[in-house]
């Protein structure tokens, strides 16, 4: 059985959980609480020296880190990763965009403003930069979605899941989606697709486990 090391509130972890739910794939879920330092324990760092989430442990014990790499691995041979060569490359293009232009602003703002006590004061000088970069990414998404239902082709792919994970909770990082009707329609479309689970929900094919012993290292 696959094992996913995940944190419930993490958008990057949510990407993998969304796809596993859509695939109706049974897996073992291990919840890691980075706020309690569980991602810095020797046990977890042996799996991912960066201490980042999520991590997918394969049935043969091999470890795969990085959320979008996990999506590509799980989606291989399914409808969520196009077989057409150009559409495959387009899927990767939007996933690269998510990691380079979208996530560093929108997810960072959400993390510091929503989850870190005093985060707004600690990161005062970065908020304007997050807003500028985040709204620029949203504007590019809106431009594409003004005449497309999905980011690649005519159906949902892992590119949509990668972008949805942080976009649908962008308001938790002070981003206002009121001026992005295309994005709002797309969010409703993704959340209405078969097999969808919310960020605070697990699907029925999950067995749960406990994370590694809590360490004292700072998150």
ABEGO torsion letter per residue (X at the ends): XBBBBBBAABAAAAAAAAAAAAAGBBBBBBBBBAAAGAAABAAAAAABAAGBOBBBBBAAGBBBBEAAAAAAAAABGBAABBABAAAAAAAAAAAAAAAAAAAAAAAAAAAAAAABBGAAAAAAAAAAAAAAAAAAAAAAAAAAAAABABABEABBBAAAAAAAAAAAAAAAAGBBAAABAAAAAAAAAAAABBGBBBAABBBAABBBBBBBBBBABBX
